[in-house]
C-alpha cells in the first residue's frame, strides 16, 4: 500500500505542478494577447455602429438631394414663380419641407429680382440688398452635384451651420436651395453611436474641414485626427492631450464625408482588468477544488479499479478463466461481480456458438447437397430416356457410363471441392449426354486460361447454368445457339463465364436470378433449384467474397459470371 500511496502522491503532485504552470502560462498569454484581441473585436463592434450611423446619414443626404431636384422640376413651383405669386410659393415650399423632417429650411432665390422666398409662415418673402444677394449667389454657386455644401447660413436670423443643396428651377430664373441643420443631422444619426459623453464623434468633409462634432476640439488635435483619417485605417489608437483614445472611422460614399468615433481607453482598460481578475480567480478556485476532490476519489477508487482493469486486460487477450476480486457492496464491487457473471456467460456462449456454427454449416451443406441430387438425377435420366427413344439401344452403354460418372461426382461426400479442370471434365460428360438428347440445337466452345485450371472450386457449380443455356436459349426464330465457357484469373479472383447467343431472358427473370439466395422466388423457367443452390453454397463457402453476376439484353444473349477467390491447388 505504501508503494501505491507514493505513486498516487507523485501523480497528484505532477498534475498540480502541470496545472499551476499551465495557469501561469495561460495568464501570461492572456495578458499578452487579450488586450489586442479585445481591441480588434471592440473595433469591429465600433465599426458596425459607426457604419450604420454613417450609412443612415448618407441616406438622409440622398433624400434631401432628391427632394431638391423634385422641387426644381415641380411645374406648380415654376408657374407660381412666373406669375409672381410668392405667398403661394412659400406655402408650396413649406409642404415640401414638412415631407422630410431632416430638412431645416427651403429657399427659392430669384437673382434677377433679388427676391428670396422661404418655407416659413412669417416673413416668407424678402427683398435682399445688393451685398447680401451677391454674397448668397456666390455661396450657392459653390454647390454642384450630389455632395452637399457645408456653410454658415447668412440668411438665417440665428447663426447656424447647414448642409446645402442647390438646383435651378426648370422653366424659371430661380434657384431652389434646401438646407440641413448640422445639429439636426448630428442628433438624427450620429448622437446615438457616441455611447458616452467621454467619447468623441467628428465628421470631416473630403477637404479635411470639420462639418460636425460631438464636442469642441482644438485645431491642433483636429489636424492629428484628420491625418489618421486620411490613412483610412479601421483601427485607430492615438493620444489627444492627456487622454488616450481608441476608435475607428468610415467614409460615406455619397457625401464623401468621413465619420470618426473615438472611445476613451480608460473605460476599456477597466473592463479588461476586471475580466482578467475574475477569470484568474475563477480558474484558481476551480483548480484547487477539483484537485482536492480528484485526490480523495482516486485514493478511494484506485485500488479496486486497478484490479478490475488488470483482469479486463487479461480477458482482452483471450484468458477467460480469470475472475475479478469482489470487495464491498458499492458500485465497484457490484461491477466486479457483474463482470465475473459476464465472463461466465461469455464462455458458455462461445462454446455453444462454436458448436452450433459447425453443426449449422454441416446441416446446411448437407441439405443443399441432398437437394441438388434428386434434381440432377431426374434431369440426367430424362436425357437418357430421350436418347433411348430417339436412337434405340445404340450407345446406351456410353450414355450410362457418363451418367454413372456424373452420379458419382454429385453424390461424393468426401470432397466438396475439386479443381476447375475436374469440374470442366464433369461438365463435358453432361454436355455429351445433352447432345444425344438435343442434337443440332447447340454447340459449346471453351476458352479456359491454363493457369485457372488448377484453381480450387466447389463441385457442380457450372452444370445448372449450362443447362439453362441448353434448354432455354434456343427459340422458334433461332433454333441453334452457341455457348461459350471461359475462365480467367484477375486481381486474385477466378472469373468463370457462361455466355450464349440465344433469345436472352426477361428483366423480371433477370431480377429474380440476381436476388439474394434467401429470397424464395421462382426463376421463370430457369433451373430455380440449381441456381439458388449454387448461390447459397457459394455464400456458405465464401461469404461476401463470391458473387454471381447475371447479364442479358432480353433479345440476343445471356451471360452468367461466377466470381470466386482464386485458390490454386499445389
PyMOL commands that set and color helices and strands:
alter all, ss='L'
color gray80, all
select helices_A, chain A and resi 2-72+75-83+86-99+130-141+182-194+219-230+265-316+331-391+396-410+420-437+450-452+463-472+507-513+528-545
alter helices_A, ss='H'
color red, helices_A
select strands_A, chain A and resi 105-110+115-118+125-127+149-152+161-168+175-181+200-204+210-213+236-240+243-251+258-264+417-419+442-448+456-458+481-490+493-500+547-552+558-565
alter strands_A, ss='S'
color yellow, strands_A
deselect
rebuild
show_as cartoon
